[in-house]
Amino acid sequence: MSLWGESRAESADLTGRRLTCLIVGMREGVEMADEVAVSDAMAVERTLAGDRDAYRVLVERHSRTVYRMAYRMMGNAHDAEEVVQESFLRAYQKLKQFAGNANFGTWVYRIAANYAIDRIRQRNADEARREGPSKPGEDSLEVDPLSQVPDMSPSPERLAGMKSNSNATKNTVFRAVQKLRRAMAPFLEGKEARAMGTEV
């Protein structure tokens, strides 16, 4: 016998006469989803009519899924429970605005996701406020624009390096000019050579 209660001969028959477990499971899943949607719609109608137990059925049916999502987003059980509680409270308060053509589970899931995002933003803003300003001037309303301009003046070390580089550069240029004069002297006529300061 196989897992599904059929003999090996029956399970080995691949002619398509018998439904496989996957197809049966899919059909059962679709039927169950239809039943949940119908019962969700009925529970919403009953809740709007004043039956609080009907809303309890909706909470029990969808709170597990909402909690899993909230826990993934918030990272801890305490905040996830708060998100679940607040999202079902908001859903109850806005139940008259619920569009009956949508699934209640999807609707409350989206409410929970939006609330979790708001809580994360609030938590990040609170943490940033506790850390304080990271740059000078952020804590005051007026910021001096000149304090934002970087100081471009050279440091004393850089000035000393520039002076020594300047002297080395002057010596290199002077030697190059002298070498050029000596090289050009034979080609220049006497007047030009004397004007350049060298003798022919």
N, C-alpha and C positions, 0 to 999 in steps of 0.2 A: 504494500500500500504506500502511496506517496503522501506528502504532507496535506494534500487536499482531499484525501479519502478516496482516491481512485486507484485502481490496480495499475501495475506497470504497463500492461498491454494498452489500457485506455490512455495513459499519459504518453505513451510512445506514438499514439495515433496522431499524425500531423496533418490530417485531411481537413481540419478546420471545423469538424462536426462539434467538438466540445470547445467551450470558451476557456481560454487560459486564465490563470489567476490574475494576471495583470489587467486584463480587460474587465473581469468581474470587479476587481478592486476599483478600477476607474469608474465603472458604471455606478457602483455603490457610493463612491466619493461624490459624483455629480448629483446623484439622488439625495445624498445627505446634505450637500450644499444647498440644493433647492429647498429641502425641508427647513434648514436653518434660516434661509432667507425668508421663507414664508412665515416661519414662527417668529423671526425678528420683526417682520412687518406687523404681525398680529400683536406681539408684545408692545410694540411702539403705540399701536392704536389703543390697546388696553391701558397703557400708561397715560396716554393723553386723555383717556376717559376717566382717569382717577385711580386706577388700580396700581398701587405701589409695588405689590408683589410681582407684577409683570416686569417692572424695571429691574427688580432684583434678579430676575431670570436673565435679563440682558447683561447685567454686571457680571454675574457668575459665568456666563457663557463666554464673554470677551475679555475679562480682566486678565486672564493668564497671558494671552497674546500681547495685550497692551503692556503688561508688566515686563515681559521679555524685551520688548523694544525699548521701554523706558530704562531698564537696567543696562542695556547695551549703550544707550546714549549717556546716561548719567554716571555710570561707573560704580554706583553703590546702591545697596538695598533701600536705605532710608529715603534717598531722593527719588528712587524709582517708585516707591510706595506713594510718595507725595504726588508724583506726576499722575499715577493711576487714579488716586482719589480725586484730584483736581479735575482731571479730564472727564471722569464720569459725572462729577458735579456740574461741570460746564455743559456737558451733553444733556443732562437732565433739564438744566435751565433753558437751553436753546432747542429743546426737543420739538417745539412747534415749528421751528425753521428747518427741521430735517426734511430733506426731499425724499419722498417715499420710493422714488425710482432708484435710489442708491442703497447700498448695503449698510446697515447700521454699524457693523463691525469695522468696515472701511472708514466710515465717518468718524467714529470715536477714536480710531487709530490715528487719524490725521489730526484730530484735536489734541491727542496726547503728544504726538510728534512736535506740533507747533508749541505746545506748552513746554516741552523739554528743551526745545531750542531757545525759548525765551529765558528759561531758568539758567541755561548754560551761559547765555549772554550776560545775564545779571550777575552770575557768579564770577565771570571774567572781569566785569567792570568793578565789582567789589574788590577783587584781588588787586587790580591795577590801582584802585584808590588807596588800598592799604599799603602798597609798596611805595607810594609817594612819587613825586616827580623825578624823572631820570635825568633831566637837564636843568641847569640853573635857569630861573626865569619862568618855568612852567607853572609854578604855584601861584604866581601873580597874574593879574589880568593884563597888565601892560608889560610888553616885552620890548626892550630897547633894541632897535634894529641894528645898531652898531655892535652890540654884543654878539650878534649872530654872524658877523663878518670875520673870517679867520685872519689872524695876524700874519701878514706877509713879510714883516721885517726879518732880516737874517739874524740868527743867533750869534753870540760872540765866537763860538767855535767856527761857524761858517765864515764869519768875517776874517778870522785869522787864516783860514784855509784859502780864502779868496786873495788875501794879500800875498801869501807865499806863492800862490799860483800866478798872480799878477807879475811878481818879480821874475819868476821862471819864464813866463811868456815873453816878457820884455827882453830877457837875455837871449832867448831862442830867436826872436825876430831880429835883434841886433846882429847876431852871428850870421843869420841868413842873408841880411842885407850886405854885410861885408863880403861874404862868399860870392854873392851875385856881382858885386862891383869888380872883384878880382876876375871873375869869369868874363865879364863884358868888356873889360879894359882893352883888350887887343882889337876889338871890333869898332870901338868908338874912336873918333878922331881926337886929337889932343885937347881941343877946347871942351869938348863934351866930357872928356876924361877928367880934366882939371875941375870942371864944374861939379863933377860927382865926388871930387875929393881924392882921387887917386892919380898917380903919375903913370905915364905910359912908358 
